[in-house]
């Protein structure tokens, strides 16, 4: 993982991404991942992050991260798409 992070930092530096933007993008992606793990539940995510739920909410607002954005990723596909994917899965087996 360290090598991947090193490569990312080198790439960000070489493309001219400023420190503030790099930190902002890291925070946004990290919070998004934790929120996905807790299916958008801010209380559980805040507990894992070691912060108060209000702090998480304020940070999300600063990073322009909406809970709806998290939940949209977690939504099950519409029934017709599920049937299609299940059919593909059965064909692969």
N, C-alpha and C positions, 0 to 999 in steps of 0.2 A: 504494500500500500504506500510505503514511503516513496518508492520509486515513481509511482503514479502521481503522487502529490508533487514531487520534485519536477516531473515533466510538465505538469499543469502550471506550476509557478513559472517555469522557464518560458512556456508558451505565452502565458499572460504578460510577462515582462517584455518579451520580444515583440509582442503586438501592441505595446504601449498602453495597456490597461493600467489605470491609476490605482493606487493602493485602496482608496476609499471605495471604488467600484468593485474591486476584487473582494474586499471584506463584505460588502453588501451582497454580492452574488453568492458568496460562500454561506452567509447567514441565511439567505433566502432558501437556498437549496437544502441546507441542513434542517431548517425548520419544516420545510415541505416534506422531507423524508420522515421525520419524527411524527408529523401529523398524519401522514399516510399510514404509518405503522399503527397508529391509534385510531384509524378510521375517522379522522377529523375531530376527535374528542380533545378539546383544548385543555381540559383539566388534567387528563392523563398525560398528555404531551408535556405540559408545563411541569408536572411532577417529575417526569423522566429527565427533563432539561435542568431541573433544580432551580426553577424560577416560579414566581407567583403567576397565576393565570392572567391577572391584569397586565403584568409585565409582558407576557407572551402576546396578549391581544394588542398591546401598544406597539410592540416590536413588529408584529404582523402588519399593522397599519402603516408603520414607517417604511416597511419593505414592500408595501402595496401587494400583500399576499392575502387573498380572500379565502375564507373557509369553503366557499362554494367552489373555488378552483380545486381544492383538495378533494372535496366530495365528488366532483365531476369525474376525476380520475378513478375514483373507487366505484363508480356506478356500474352495475351490471349492464351489458349490452341489451338492446331491445330483443324481445323474444325471437324475432326472425333471424337476427344475427347469431343468437345463441344456438339455434337449430342448425345454422350453416356451419358454425365452428364445431359443434358436436358431430356433424356428419363428416367433416374433414378429419376429426380426431379418430372416428371409427374406421375411416378408410385407411388411415396411416397404420393402425394396429393390424 
